[in-house]
Each structure stands twice: as C-alpha cells, then as structure tokens.
Amino acid sequence: MYELACCQYAPKAIINLRADPVIAIGAIISKIPMVDQLEKNPVETIKTGDFVEVDADRGMVKVKPKTT
C-alpha cells in the first residue's frame, strides 16, 4: 500500500466492510482515508462513474449517482 502511494497509484480512499489489519496499517502509513464497519453497505450501491465522498474522520460515505 505504501509503495502504491509513493508511486501515486494508491486509491483516494478505502471502503471496507471489515478491515484487515494489514490494510488498515497500510492505509494509516500511506495517509489514505479508510472507513469500515458502516451501518449500511454502500459498496452494493456504488456503480462505475458514481461520485463517492469519504469522510474517514466521521466514518461516513456519500454516494452521488452518475448523471447521464
């Protein structure tokens, strides 16, 4: 994860249903916002092209559908 961040290939944020410790540590070291254990599962509603806003400090994910 850290090497991806150094090469500018890391994701802008990570959404997990249940965080793996290795991924969590990688996100922390790489300064990638990450949320997990959300009440509602946004992963099922995200479609290609949607705008996804992640607020890791508040543990919130907002999905704005792509407008056609």
N, C-alpha and C positions, 0 to 999 in steps of 0.2 A: 504494500500500500504506500509506504514512504517513497519507494523508488518511483512509483507511478506519479506521485505528487511532485517529486523532483524533476521528472521529465514532462510535467504538465499534461499528464494523461489521466489523472485521478478524477473521480466523479466530483461534481459540485457538492453533493450531499449523499447520504446513505439512509435508506429507509429499510429497517429490518423488522420482521415480526418478532424475532427473538435474537438478540445479538450474540454472536460468537465472541468469546473473549479476545481471540487473536484479531478479529476485525475491529472490535472496539478499541483495542490498544493502538492498532494501525491508524484508525481514524483520529484518535487523540494526538498521536505523534505527528500526523500529517496535517492536523488542523482542518479536518473535513467534518462539517456538521453531520451528526448522526442522531436519528431517533429510533426507538424501538418500543415494543410493548404498548402500542397505541390501542385505545378502546375500540375504534373502528379500523378495519383493514383497508387503507387507501390503495394498496397495491392492486386489488381486484378492480378498481375503478379507473386506474391510470391507463390511458391509451397513447399510442405514438402521436407526438405532436402537441400533447397537452402541456400546459404550463403548470409546474409544480413548485410551490413555495414551501420551504422547510424552515421552521423556526426551532432549532435544536434546544435553545435555552428554555423555551416553553413547552417543548415536546409536541409541537403542532405541525400538521401537514395540511396544506390547502391545495386542492386540485381545481384548476380552471380549464374546462374542456376547450379544445381547439375550435376556433370559429372558422366556418367554411365560407 
